[in-house]
Amino acid sequence: MLELAIKGSRKYYGWLGALAAVAGAGVLVWLWQLQFGLGITGMSRDVSWGFYIAQFTFLVGVAAGGVMVVLPYYLHDYKAFGRITILGEFLAIAALTMCLFRSTVDLGQPMRMLNVIFYASPHSMLFWDMIVLNGYLFLNIFIGWNVLEAERNGTKYGAWLKPFIYLSIPWAVGIHTVTAYLYCGLPGRGFWLTAILAPRFLASAFAAGPAFLILLCLVIRKVSNFDPGKEQIQSLAKIVTYAIIINVFFFLCEVFVAFYSNIPEHMDHIKYLFVGLHGHGSLVPFMWTSMILMVVAIILLLPPSFRQNENLLAVSCVLVFVGTWIDKGLGMISGGFVPNPLHEVSEYAPTIPELIVTLGVWAVGFMVLTLLFKMAVSVKEEAKA
């Protein structure tokens, strides 16, 4: 099926070429980072995880969000999702590819990744994060390839594949749960020290992942002869609606507990993010933008008549995606490091090199996504013909 990925129009090759150029720029700056060190980033002693890990955290959620099409189709026999399940699995592969690249660029020296293997310990959350991320990547490649190949051959996938499919469902929940445990297992960081951090991560994942999949489905409808289906898109829209409501509700629960308990270790992080602290507040406009975007998205998604208007739905999905990206990326990571445990504020802002490397990783991810979706859509078009 790989030959399907390299057949396309001039626009298709132009798109891949543009992505390759951005990825190339990212590689060049990353090579500079390898030589000079992480000093070219905005990270410091107080903020040791920055823009790279912020993107990593968000994209793990996008990958986990794919389970919202896998679970209804395989477990509850919701046949409508059969048209787009493979798209959800391939989206997870692209997102996980970006996650692994972001972990690599954040380490400074890629060889340090081997320490997780050479000095493996069941007490290390990084060890378990390596297991779940790579395992979920393998499961999606293995399942997606076999299901798509069976569809191309006009047959049903073998029964032997079902155990792997069923395993992938709790595994999807596991990848974001373990990622959350990386943060809430650090007792010196009050902002992350909460039992509902994993549920917060999952709620935002089940909003952002399906929202992005809806946007991709709308694009596919315009650039190909395959229609993912109106019922499928509307079902995903309902999932996005409830998930984003739960995500905002969980955050408000955090605000109530922090300020009702009147514990400075919990309050100061939220104050810094939304009103500023000790004269510092570079993230204040971003966090208010995030909250406004998510609330407006809820208003647009709740009424069925608004949700069924695909133009409004597309706008809503963009608001959800950007809002959760700011909240879980910039807000969650920077908010956990600033202020530090001594209540001192050392602000963080990504540098130009960080942004270029980040764009390069996004470009690689979109290249993987484009190639995988090209195969999937081509098979769907062949089956329809």
C-alpha positions as CSV (number, residue, x, y, z in Angstrom):
1,M,0.0,0.0,0.0
2,L,3.0,2.3,0.3
3,E,2.8,3.1,-3.4
4,L,-0.5,4.9,-2.7
5,A,1.2,7.5,-0.6
6,I,3.5,8.6,-3.4
7,K,0.8,9.1,-6.0
8,G,-0.7,12.5,-6.1
9,S,-1.2,15.8,-7.9
10,R,1.2,18.8,-8.1
11,K,-0.6,20.4,-5.1
12,Y,0.0,17.2,-3.1
13,Y,3.7,17.2,-3.9
14,G,3.8,21.0,-3.3
15,W,2.3,20.5,0.2
16,L,4.8,17.8,1.0
17,G,7.6,19.9,-0.3
18,A,6.6,22.9,1.9
19,L,6.5,20.6,4.9
20,A,9.9,19.2,4.0
21,A,11.3,22.7,3.8
22,V,10.0,23.6,7.3
23,A,11.2,20.3,8.7
24,G,14.6,20.9,7.2
25,A,14.8,24.4,8.9
26,G,14.0,22.7,12.1
27,V,16.7,20.1,11.7
28,L,19.3,22.8,11.0
29,V,18.5,24.7,14.1
30,W,18.4,21.4,16.1
31,L,21.9,20.6,14.9
32,W,22.9,24.0,16.2
33,Q,21.3,23.1,19.5
34,L,23.2,19.9,19.6
35,Q,26.5,21.8,19.2
36,F,25.7,24.8,21.5
37,G,23.4,23.1,24.0
38,L,20.0,23.9,25.5
39,G,21.3,27.4,26.2
40,I,19.7,28.6,22.9
41,T,16.3,27.9,24.5
42,G,14.5,30.0,27.1
43,M,14.7,27.3,29.7
44,S,16.6,27.8,33.0
45,R,17.3,26.3,36.3
46,D,13.8,27.1,37.5
47,V,12.0,26.2,34.3
48,S,13.6,22.9,33.1
49,W,10.6,21.9,30.9
50,G,9.5,24.4,28.3
51,F,7.9,24.7,24.9
52,Y,9.1,21.3,23.7
53,I,7.5,19.4,26.6
54,A,4.4,21.6,26.4
55,Q,3.9,20.3,22.8
56,F,4.7,16.8,23.9
57,T,2.0,16.9,26.6
58,F,-0.6,18.3,24.3
59,L,0.1,15.8,21.4
60,V,-0.1,12.8,23.8
61,G,-3.7,14.0,24.3
62,V,-4.3,14.2,20.6
63,A,-3.0,10.7,20.2
64,A,-5.2,9.4,23.1
65,G,-8.2,11.2,21.6
66,G,-8.3,8.7,18.7
67,V,-9.8,6.1,21.1
68,M,-13.1,8.0,20.9
69,V,-13.6,6.6,17.4
70,V,-12.0,3.2,18.1
71,L,-14.0,2.4,21.2
72,P,-17.6,3.0,19.8
73,Y,-16.8,1.1,16.6
74,Y,-15.0,-2.0,18.0
75,L,-16.7,-2.3,21.4
76,H,-20.2,-1.0,20.8
77,D,-20.4,-1.9,17.1
78,Y,-21.3,1.7,16.1
79,K,-20.9,0.9,12.4
80,A,-21.0,4.6,11.3
81,F,-17.5,5.1,12.7
82,G,-16.2,2.3,10.5
83,R,-15.6,5.0,7.8
84,I,-13.3,7.1,10.0
85,T,-11.8,4.7,12.5
86,I,-8.6,4.2,10.4
87,L,-8.3,8.0,10.3
88,G,-8.3,8.2,14.1
89,E,-5.7,5.5,14.3
90,F,-3.4,7.2,11.7
91,L,-3.8,10.5,13.5
92,A,-2.6,8.8,16.7
93,I,0.5,7.5,14.8
94,A,1.4,11.0,13.5
95,A,0.8,12.6,17.0
96,L,3.0,9.9,18.7
97,T,5.7,10.4,16.1
98,M,5.8,14.1,17.0
99,C,5.8,13.2,20.8
100,L,8.9,11.0,20.3
101,F,10.7,13.8,18.3
102,R,9.8,16.4,20.9
103,S,11.2,14.2,23.7
104,T,14.4,13.8,21.6
105,V,14.9,17.6,21.0
106,D,14.2,18.4,24.7
107,L,16.9,16.1,26.0
108,G,19.7,18.1,24.5
109,Q,21.7,15.0,23.7
110,P,19.6,12.2,22.1
111,M,21.8,9.4,23.5
112,R,20.4,10.3,27.0
113,M,17.2,8.5,25.9
114,L,19.1,5.2,26.3
115,N,19.5,5.8,30.1
116,V,15.8,5.0,30.5
117,I,16.6,1.5,29.0
118,F,20.1,1.0,30.5
119,Y,18.9,2.0,34.0
120,A,15.3,0.9,33.7
121,S,13.3,1.1,37.0
122,P,9.7,0.3,37.7
123,H,9.7,3.2,40.1
124,S,10.4,5.7,37.3
125,M,7.4,7.2,35.6
126,L,9.6,8.0,32.6
127,F,10.2,4.3,32.2
128,W,6.5,3.6,32.1
129,D,5.9,6.6,29.8
130,M,8.4,5.1,27.3
131,I,6.6,1.7,27.5
132,V,3.1,3.1,27.0
133,L,4.0,5.6,24.2
134,N,6.0,3.2,22.1
135,G,3.5,0.4,22.8
136,Y,0.6,2.5,21.7
137,L,2.5,3.6,18.6
138,F,3.2,0.0,17.7
139,L,-0.4,-1.1,18.3
140,N,-1.8,1.7,16.0
141,I,0.7,0.9,13.2
142,F,0.0,-2.8,13.5
143,I,-3.8,-2.5,13.8
144,G,-4.2,0.3,11.2
145,W,-2.1,-1.5,8.6
146,N,-3.9,-4.8,8.9
147,V,-7.4,-3.3,9.0
148,L,-6.7,-1.1,5.9
149,E,-5.1,-3.9,4.0
150,A,-8.2,-6.1,4.7
151,E,-10.4,-3.3,3.5
152,R,-8.4,-3.0,0.3
153,N,-8.7,-6.7,-0.3
154,G,-12.5,-6.5,0.3
155,T,-12.3,-8.8,3.3
156,K,-12.8,-8.4,7.0
157,Y,-9.8,-8.3,9.3
158,G,-8.9,-11.6,11.0
159,A,-10.3,-12.5,14.4
160,W,-6.7,-12.8,15.7
161,L,-6.5,-9.0,15.4
162,K,-9.3,-8.3,17.9
163,P,-7.2,-8.9,21.1
164,F,-4.8,-6.2,19.9
165,I,-7.7,-3.9,19.2
166,Y,-9.2,-4.4,22.6
167,L,-5.8,-3.9,24.2
168,S,-5.3,-0.6,22.4
169,I,-8.4,0.9,24.1
170,P,-7.2,0.9,27.7
171,W,-3.7,1.6,26.4
172,A,-4.9,4.9,24.9
173,V,-6.2,5.9,28.3
174,G,-2.9,4.8,29.8
175,I,-0.7,6.9,27.7
176,H,-2.2,10.1,29.0
177,T,-2.7,8.8,32.5
178,V,1.0,8.0,32.8
179,T,1.9,11.4,31.3
180,A,-0.2,13.1,33.9
181,Y,1.6,11.0,36.6
182,L,4.9,12.5,35.4
183,Y,3.7,15.8,36.7
184,C,1.5,15.0,39.7
185,G,4.2,12.7,41.1
186,L,6.4,15.8,41.9
187,P,5.5,16.9,45.4
188,G,7.3,20.2,45.1
189,R,5.0,21.5,42.4
190,G,1.7,22.5,43.9
191,F,0.0,23.3,40.6
192,W,0.4,19.7,39.5
193,L,-0.2,18.1,42.9
194,T,-3.8,17.1,42.4
195,A,-5.5,13.7,42.0
196,I,-7.6,14.9,39.1
197,L,-4.7,15.9,36.9
198,A,-5.1,12.6,34.9
199,P,-8.9,13.1,34.4
200,R,-8.1,16.7,33.3
201,F,-5.6,15.5,30.8
202,L,-8.1,12.9,29.5
203,A,-11.0,15.4,29.2
204,S,-8.9,17.8,27.2
205,A,-7.6,14.9,25.1
206,F,-11.1,13.7,24.3
207,A,-11.9,17.3,23.2
208,A,-8.8,18.3,21.2
209,G,-8.3,14.9,19.5
210,P,-11.8,14.5,18.0
211,A,-12.0,18.2,17.2
212,F,-8.8,18.0,15.1
213,L,-10.2,14.8,13.5
214,I,-13.4,16.7,12.5
215,L,-11.3,19.4,10.9
216,L,-9.3,16.7,9.0
217,C,-12.5,15.1,7.8
218,L,-13.8,18.3,6.5
219,V,-10.6,18.9,4.6
220,I,-10.6,15.3,3.2
221,R,-14.1,15.9,1.9
222,K,-12.9,19.0,-0.1
223,V,-9.7,17.5,-1.5
224,S,-10.8,14.0,-2.3
225,N,-13.7,11.9,-3.5
226,F,-14.1,10.3,-0.1
227,D,-16.8,11.6,2.3
228,P,-16.2,10.7,5.9
229,G,-19.9,11.2,6.5
230,K,-22.2,13.7,8.1
231,E,-23.4,11.3,10.9
232,Q,-19.8,10.5,11.8
233,I,-18.8,14.2,12.0
234,Q,-21.9,15.0,14.1
235,S,-21.2,12.1,16.5
236,L,-17.7,13.3,17.0
237,A,-19.0,16.8,17.6
238,K,-21.1,15.6,20.5
239,I,-18.0,13.9,22.0
240,V,-16.1,17.2,21.7
241,T,-19.0,19.1,23.3
242,Y,-19.2,17.0,26.4
243,A,-15.4,16.6,26.7
244,I,-14.7,20.4,26.6
245,I,-17.5,21.0,29.2
246,I,-15.9,18.5,31.5
247,N,-12.4,20.0,30.9
248,V,-13.6,23.4,31.9
249,F,-15.5,22.0,34.9
250,F,-12.4,20.2,36.2
251,F,-10.4,23.4,36.0
252,L,-13.0,25.3,38.0
253,C,-12.9,22.5,40.6
254,E,-9.1,23.2,40.9
255,V,-9.7,26.9,41.3
256,F,-12.3,26.3,44.0
257,V,-10.1,23.9,46.0
258,A,-7.0,26.1,45.7
259,F,-8.7,29.3,46.9
260,Y,-11.1,27.7,49.4
261,S,-8.3,25.9,51.1
262,N,-6.2,29.2,51.0
263,I,-2.9,27.3,50.5
264,P,-0.3,29.6,48.9
265,E,1.4,26.7,47.1
266,H,-1.8,26.1,45.2
267,M,-3.1,29.7,44.8
268,D,0.1,31.3,43.6
269,H,0.3,29.3,40.3
270,I,-3.3,30.2,39.4
271,K,-2.7,33.8,40.4
272,Y,0.4,34.0,38.2
273,L,-1.5,32.6,35.2
274,F,-4.6,34.7,35.4
275,V,-3.7,38.0,37.2
276,G,0.0,38.0,37.5
277,L,2.3,37.6,40.6
278,H,4.9,39.9,42.0
279,G,4.6,42.1,38.9
280,H,5.0,39.3,36.5
281,G,2.3,38.1,34.2
282,S,3.4,37.3,30.7
283,L,1.0,34.4,30.4
284,V,-2.1,36.3,31.6
285,P,-3.4,37.3,28.2
286,F,-2.8,33.7,26.9
287,M,-4.7,32.1,29.7
288,W,-7.6,34.4,29.4
289,T,-7.7,33.8,25.7
290,S,-7.7,30.1,26.3
291,M,-10.6,30.3,28.7
292,I,-12.6,32.6,26.4
293,L,-12.0,30.3,23.4
294,M,-13.2,27.2,25.3
295,V,-16.3,29.0,26.7
296,V,-17.2,30.4,23.3
297,A,-16.7,26.9,21.8
298,I,-19.1,25.5,24.4
299,I,-21.7,28.1,23.5
300,L,-21.4,27.3,19.8
301,L,-21.4,23.5,20.3
302,L,-24.3,23.1,22.7
303,P,-27.2,24.0,20.5
304,P,-27.8,21.2,17.9
305,S,-28.7,23.7,15.2
306,F,-25.3,25.4,15.6
307,R,-23.5,22.1,15.8
308,Q,-25.1,20.9,12.6
309,N,-23.9,23.9,10.7
310,E,-20.5,22.6,9.5
311,N,-19.1,26.1,9.1
312,L,-19.8,26.9,12.7
313,L,-18.7,23.5,13.7
314,A,-15.3,24.0,12.0
315,V,-14.9,27.3,13.8
316,S,-15.8,25.6,17.1
317,C,-13.3,22.9,16.6
318,V,-10.5,25.4,15.9
319,L,-11.5,27.2,19.1
320,V,-11.4,24.0,21.1
321,F,-8.0,22.9,19.6
322,V,-6.3,26.3,20.2
323,G,-7.9,26.8,23.6
324,T,-6.8,23.4,24.9
325,W,-3.4,23.8,23.3
326,I,-2.8,27.0,25.3
327,D,-4.3,25.6,28.5
328,K,-2.4,22.3,28.5
329,G,0.7,23.5,26.7
330,L,1.7,26.9,27.9
331,G,-0.5,27.1,31.0
332,M,0.0,23.6,32.4
333,I,3.8,23.4,31.9
334,S,4.9,27.0,32.6
335,G,2.2,27.3,35.3
336,G,3.7,24.4,37.2
337,F,7.2,25.8,37.2
338,V,6.4,29.5,37.8
339,P,6.5,30.4,40.6
340,N,9.1,28.0,42.0
341,P,8.8,26.2,45.3
342,L,10.3,29.2,47.1
343,H,7.6,31.4,45.6
344,E,10.1,33.3,43.4
345,V,9.1,34.1,39.8
346,S,11.5,33.3,37.0
347,E,9.4,33.7,33.9
348,Y,9.9,31.6,30.8
349,A,9.3,32.5,27.1
350,P,10.3,30.3,24.2
351,T,13.1,31.6,22.0
352,I,13.1,31.9,18.2
353,P,15.3,28.7,17.9
354,E,12.8,26.8,20.1
355,L,9.9,27.9,17.9
356,I,11.7,26.9,14.7
357,V,12.6,23.4,16.0
358,T,9.0,23.1,17.2
359,L,7.6,24.0,13.8
360,G,10.0,21.5,12.3
361,V,8.6,18.7,14.4
362,W,5.1,19.8,13.6
363,A,6.1,19.6,9.9
364,V,7.4,16.1,10.3
365,G,4.2,15.1,12.0
366,F,2.0,16.6,9.2
367,M,4.2,14.8,6.6
368,V,3.5,11.5,8.4
369,L,-0.2,12.4,8.7
370,T,-0.4,13.4,5.0
371,L,1.2,10.1,3.8
372,L,-0.9,7.9,6.0
373,F,-4.2,9.7,5.2
374,K,-3.3,9.5,1.5
375,M,-3.1,5.8,1.8
376,A,-6.3,5.5,3.8
377,V,-8.3,7.8,1.5
378,S,-7.0,6.1,-1.6
379,V,-8.1,2.7,-0.3
380,K,-11.5,4.2,0.5
381,E,-11.8,5.6,-3.0
382,E,-10.8,2.3,-4.5
383,A,-13.4,0.5,-2.4
384,K,-16.1,3.0,-3.4
385,A,-15.2,2.6,-7.1
